[in-house]
Amino acid sequence: MFLRLEHLGVAVKDLAAVKNLYGQLLGVGSYKEEEVASEHVRTAFFQLGEFKVEFLEATSPESAIFRHIEKRGEGMHHVAFEVDDILFEMQRLKEAGFQLLNESPKPGADNKLVCFLHPKSTNGVLVELCQTIR
């Protein structure tokens, strides 16, 4: 079951500058910064009530974020939904015809297991499913 909108992911070139800018804009600093080596990204999260914004900076040209910025520039990258059971949702969505970008969940930022759905199957939006690692 989809629980809630968990966060929006935004691709950026300079994470330090964005942290400063959004810290001023939102009046609050990021609560967490981490590197996800497997995805070649560094992330910073801002908490806004129940909702989060994740800023992602590429650490390598191999990163999907690097390719996204090269092709589309900085800006919205993905929308993430929290789920109770990521394996169940992956199977359910695959059977419904959605194209999964990974066949099994993988570790993501902010203590989550994640799976992405291809934008071709979600009206042009990269969708992330995420489940808190317990």
C-alpha positions in Angstrom: 0.0 0.0 0.0 1.2 3.5 -0.8 1.4 5.4 2.4 2.3 8.9 1.4 4.3 11.2 -0.8 7.8 10.8 0.8 9.9 13.3 -1.0 10.7 15.1 -4.2 14.2 14.6 -5.7 15.9 17.6 -7.3 19.1 17.3 -9.4 21.7 20.0 -8.8 25.2 20.8 -9.9 26.5 22.3 -6.6 25.1 20.7 -3.4 26.8 23.2 -1.1 25.4 26.2 -2.9 21.9 24.7 -2.9 22.1 23.9 0.8 22.9 27.5 1.5 20.2 28.8 -0.9 17.4 26.6 0.4 18.5 27.0 4.0 17.9 30.7 3.6 14.7 30.2 1.6 13.1 27.7 4.0 14.6 29.1 7.2 15.9 25.6 8.2 19.1 23.7 7.4 19.3 20.3 5.9 18.9 17.6 8.5 21.0 15.0 6.7 23.7 14.8 4.1 25.1 11.5 2.8 26.8 9.9 -0.2 25.2 6.9 -1.9 28.3 5.4 -3.6 26.4 2.8 -5.6 24.4 5.6 -7.3 27.4 8.0 -7.6 25.5 10.8 -5.8 25.7 13.0 -2.7 22.4 14.0 -1.2 21.0 16.6 1.2 17.5 16.4 2.8 15.3 19.2 4.0 12.4 18.3 6.2 9.2 20.3 5.7 6.6 18.9 8.1 5.8 15.4 7.0 7.4 16.0 3.6 11.0 16.1 2.4 13.0 17.5 -0.4 16.1 15.6 -1.5 18.8 17.5 -3.5 21.1 15.2 -5.4 24.6 16.1 -6.8 26.5 13.7 -9.0 29.9 12.5 -7.8 30.8 10.8 -11.1 29.9 11.1 -14.8 28.5 7.5 -14.4 25.7 8.9 -12.2 22.1 9.1 -13.5 22.0 12.6 -12.0 25.1 13.7 -14.0 23.3 12.4 -17.2 20.0 14.0 -16.2 21.7 17.4 -15.7 23.6 17.1 -19.0 20.4 16.3 -20.9 17.8 18.4 -19.1 19.6 20.7 -16.7 19.1 21.1 -13.0 15.6 20.7 -11.6 13.0 18.1 -10.7 14.3 14.6 -11.0 11.8 12.2 -9.3 8.9 11.8 -7.0 9.1 9.3 -4.2 6.3 7.4 -2.5 6.7 5.5 0.8 5.3 2.0 0.8 4.7 -0.6 3.4 6.1 -3.6 1.5 8.3 -2.7 -1.5 8.5 -6.3 -2.8 4.8 -6.6 -2.9 4.4 -3.2 -4.6 7.1 -4.0 -7.1 5.4 -7.3 -8.1 1.9 -5.7 -8.2 3.1 -2.8 -10.4 5.1 -5.1 -12.7 2.0 -7.3 -13.2 0.0 -4.1 -13.9 2.4 -3.3 -16.8 4.7 -0.8 -15.2 8.4 -1.0 -16.2 10.7 -1.4 -13.2 14.3 0.0 -13.5 15.6 -2.5 -11.0 14.4 -6.1 -10.4 15.0 -6.0 -6.7 15.1 -3.2 -4.2 18.4 -1.6 -3.5 19.8 0.5 -0.6 19.1 4.2 -1.1 19.6 7.4 0.9 17.9 8.2 4.3 17.8 4.5 5.4 15.5 3.3 2.6 15.2 0.4 0.2 14.3 1.8 -3.2 13.1 0.9 -6.6 12.5 3.2 -9.6 9.7 3.0 -12.2 10.7 4.0 -15.8 9.2 7.3 -16.8 7.9 5.7 -20.0 5.4 3.8 -17.9 4.4 6.7 -15.6 3.6 9.6 -18.0 7.1 10.9 -18.1 7.7 11.0 -14.3 10.5 9.0 -12.7 8.8 7.4 -9.7 10.7 6.0 -6.7 9.2 3.5 -4.3 10.8 3.6 -0.9 10.5 1.5 2.3 12.2 2.4 5.5 14.8 -0.2 6.5 13.8 -1.6 9.9 
